[in-house]
Amino acid sequence: MVIDSTILTPSLYKQQLAATMTPMGQASGNLTLDQFFKLMYYTLDIEKPGLVFAPAWPQYLIPDTPEYQATMESPTELFTDTITYMVTRQEPGSVGGNKQPFGGMNREVTPRIREVKKISNDKTRMVYGQWLDTLVQFDLWSLTNWEVEPLVLWFQRFMTTHRDFLKDMGLSEILFWWRGQDQVAAGLRNRLHFRTLVYYIRVEEISYEEDYNLKELRIKINDRINQEEA
């Protein structure tokens, strides 16, 4: 029996990321926050097929929506384990010797030039970067407490075992920050159970602008009026 399978090595992950990157994303070896979320999506899809990874929140998690009502009519058939994410805090990152999370007196409060690239004889690209300290909240959703706890343990181990991989792919830093109180989603008034895990992430957001090098300015003065007066 022959089984066809694709093992996603770091180089293949980079190819997938490249397909979604803008030119400014390709300008730096550091992942932006958006690229980190895309990398998480690709990696989780390989490691745990069927798991939903999405920004907070998909419609089927929100009561009084048609999607939620349809799911709750047959939850064991329609609901699948879900991890949602959202940013809960972000501040300028420190530069210099002190790289403590949210620490240091010297903060990169504005983007600074990282690189100057000559695109052509008359165009130059200025690449800017800014370090950002970020807290990302991951909410893990399942139908029961018995099902959500193994998902939490799996995700924590996933983040631990993939930490070096994520940093190798260009993430500056990722650290476990805290776990929230176990609870049912009472605030959303639905029947699902979820757990909250928060991670500290340090990223470099990249932007760029292009300057045109003006070499020569030719001005032609129309002297027709002077000729008619003469």
N, C-alpha and C positions, 0 to 999 in steps of 0.2 A: 504494500500500500504506500502510495506516495502522497505526502501532505505538503501542500504549498503554504508557506508562511513567510511573512516579512518581519524581520527583527529590526526595530527602529534603533539604529545606532545614533550617537550624537550628531554625526554628519547628516543623517537622514532627517533628524528633527530640525536641524538648521535649514535644510532645504525646504521643509514645510513652513518654517517661520519666514523664510525669505519670500515666499509667495505672498505673504500677507503684510510684509513690511513696506513702509513708505521709504523714499530715498533718505529721509533724515534718520529713519530707524537703522538703515544699513550703514550710516556714517560712523557708528560707534560699536565697539565690542561689548558694550554694556546693554543689558535688557532694559527697556522701558517697562512701566507697570502694565501697559496694554500687552506688550509682548510676553510678559510673565504669565498673564492670564491665558493667553493663547497657548503657551507651552504647557501649562497645567492641563488645559483642555485636551491637547494631543496626547500627553503622557497618561492621564487618567483613562482616556478612551482605550489605550492599549492595555494598561494594567488591570482595569476592571470594566470590561465591556458591559454596556447597559446602564452604567451609572450616569446620571445627568449632572453636568457641571455647568452652572449658568449664573448670570448676575441675579441678584435678589430683586424681585422674586418671580418665578414663572406663574402664569395665571392659575394653573391647577393647584397652587398652594394658597390661593386667596379666596376665602368664602364669598358667596354671592356672585361668583362668576360662573358662566356656563361650563367652563373647563373644570372647575373644582366640583361642581355638582355632578357632572358626568363621571368624574373619577371616583367620587364617594359612593356612587350607586353600585360600583363593583371595584372596590379599592384593591383587593388582592389580585385582580386581573389587570387593572389599568395603571396602578401606581407603581413607580419604580424609585429605588433609593436615589436621593437627590442631595447634592451639595451646592449651596448658593454662596455667593461671596459679595462683599461690599467693603469699601474703604471707610473706616471709622475715624481715622486721624492721619493727618499728613502735615509735616513741617519741613522747612529747609534743613538739609543735613549738615553736619559739622564737617569742616575741612581741616587739614593739618594733622597733627599728631593724635588728637582726641577723636576717636571714631565711636564713642559710646552712643547707644541709641538715644536720640533726643537730647544729647548732651553736648558740652563744649560751648565756649563763648564765640568762637569763630564760625558763624553759620553762612552757608552760601545762599543768601537771600535773593539773589538775582542770577540768571544764567550768565556764565562766563565763557569766553572763547576757548574751545578745546583744540581746534584745528583750522587751518586756512588751506583750502584746496584750490589750485588753479584748474578750472574746468576747460577753458579755451583761452585764446589770446586776448579776448575781450571780456571774459567773465571769471569771477572768483567766488567760491562758496565759503562762507564763514559758518563754521559748525560751533554751536553753543551747547553747553551742558550744565545741568544743575542737579546736585545730589539732594534726594528727598528721603526722609525717614517716614515710614508709612506703617500703620496698623491695618491689617486686613482681617475682617471677620468672616469666618467660614461657618455656616450653619448646616448641620447634617440632619437630614429629614428621613424619617421612616414611619411605618405604620404603628409600631409598638415599641415600648421601652426595650423589650427583649431583642428587637431587631436593630435598634439604633446604636446600642452599646458596642456590638461587634464592629459596626461601621466606624465608630469613633476610634476604636483601637486600631483598625486597619489604616485609617487615614493618618493617625499619628505616626504609625510605623512607616507609612509611605513617605511622609514628609521628612522623617529622620533618615531613611535609607537613600532618599533622592536628594538630600541636601547638597552633597558634593557635586552631584550631576547638575543640579540647577545652577550652582555657582560656576561650574565649568562652562555652562551654556551662556554665562554672562550676567547672572544675578549677583549683585555685590554681596548681599548678606540676607540670610533668612533664619529667624530664631523663633522658637515657641515662646509665646508671651503669657497667655493665661487661658483657662477654661471657665466658661460661664456656668451659672447654676442650671442644673438639670430641670427641664420644665416641658410642659405641653405648650403648644403655641396658643396660649390663652389670648394674647394680644391680637392675634389674627382671627380668633374664634373658629379655628378649625380643629379637626380631630387628630391631627398628626402630632408626632413626637419629634423633638429636635434637640440637638446639643450644639453648643457654641464653642468654637476654638478660635483663638486670635493669634496671629503670627505677626512678628515684626519683620518688615521687609525694607531693605535699602536699595533704592534704584537710582539710576541716572536718567533723567528726562532730557532728550535731545531735541534741539530745534536748529534751524539753519536759515540763512538768508543769502541771497546772491547779489553781488555787486558787479556792475558793468564798468570795465576800465575804459574811460574816455581818453582816447589817444589824440584825436584830431577833431576839431570843430570847424567846419567850413560854412561861411556865411556869404551869400550872394545878395548884394544890394541892388534892388531894382531902381535904375536911374532913369526910367522912362519919363517920369514927371519932369525931371531936370531937362531932358532932351526936348520935351514939348514946350517948355518955357523958353528954351533957347531959340 
